Amino acid sequence: MGRKSGRAALVLSEEQRAMLSELAGSRTAPVREAERAGVLLRYAQGASISEIQRQLGVSRPMIYKCIDKALAAGVQVGLKDAYHRPFAPEITEEAKAWVVSVACAKPKEVGLAAELWSISALASYVAAHAEEAGFPRLAAAGKSTVWRILNEHQLKPHKISYYLEKRDPHFDRKMHEVLMVYRDVSLYTEGAVHDGRPNPIYTVSVDEKPGVQAIGLTAPDLPPVPGKAPAVGRDYEYVRHGTVSILAGIDLHSGHVFAQIEDRHRSREFIALLKSIDAYYPPAAIIRIVLDNHSSHISRETMAYLASRPGRFEYVHTPKHGSWLNLIECAFSKMARTFLRHIRVASVDELKARIAMGIDEMNATPVVFRWKKFDLEVA
């Protein structure tokens, strides 16, 4: 084939030829790159400019530019667009920095009512205050301009990303202590206590679930009807009768659940739970309690009760904001997913009775919850 363009031949290596062939036939690569790959591949095979134009349906100036760039700087350069900026940017880096600084402050800090910026609110504020800040070009900036500036700096001031602050300076140490207790429990079979210990040790995980609502119906539930109404029908309206608190502990050896269902969760209710736990175990045993630092757990009344039973109870405290370390939360989750889910009652007393019945059902088929990820205790 004759080449009338007056340009030099394009010599490709096997790797370049394979790369261009794959790119030219790709359905996911940018269309312009696929077209240019086809141009370079055909030119290297000896096709004329007219033949390339006829086969690919692209313009001659595009073909010339692609081939010239490839001959001058290589195949990769021929595939890409050369970056150029014909004019100096109208929005300077200082102006962008000012927009970013505004976005990083809360709206309430600049005299607005909102807690977080919306893109519209931020664009309005930027346009209104750009002149006095010394950036007049931003006075005409719209939402898209502000969005591009934020995107360039990977900012999303209209969203919240939650985190957990470790407010307990001894978080790691307390976490390790709790996990060491769980490892100690896991060394023994279900319900067993080590015979070599001077006193048997039982471990109980304790916490409260406050605010369980006694919600009543305003109209009877409608039973499901085969072929007509597959689900239970329930009126949208409901009646609030009050709330109760579940004070509970779970034996980590056997899965037995202790519980007190009370109107409140003060020291006296917590002491009642401790007394029920105390009565359950042999008198010579040590009862190790895993619990948080709730005021009722360490109050003067509770400490007085513990002092009346010297050597009987051992506290192992979870760190602040470490409720996920307490295995009683697994039992609370099971309650919420089983008998507490969708529960409707006529009174607070009925709710207490239903909860007591549900806990009796759990104790009829106890489940031993175990902690398995002990690699957390590595500092």
Secondary structure, 3 states (H helix, E strand, C coil): CCCCCCCCCCCCCHHHHHHHHHHHCCCCCCHHHHHHHHHHHHHHCCCCHHHHHHHHCCCHHHHHHHHHHHHHHCHHHHHCCCCCCCCCCCCCHHHHHHHHHHHCCCHHHHCCCCCCCCHHHHHHHHHHHHHHHCCHHHHHCCHHHHHHHHHHCCCCCCCCCCCCCCCCCCHHHHHHHHHHHHHHHHCCCCCCCCCCCCCCEEEEEEEEEEEEEEEEECCCCECCECCCECCCECCCCEEEEEEEEEEEEEECCCCCEEEEEECCCCHHHHHHHHHHHHHHCCCCCEEEEEECCCHHHCCHHHHHHHHCCCCCEEEEECCCCCHHHCCHHHHHHHHHHCCCCCCCCCCHHHHHHHHHHHHHHHHHCCCCCCCCCHHHHCC
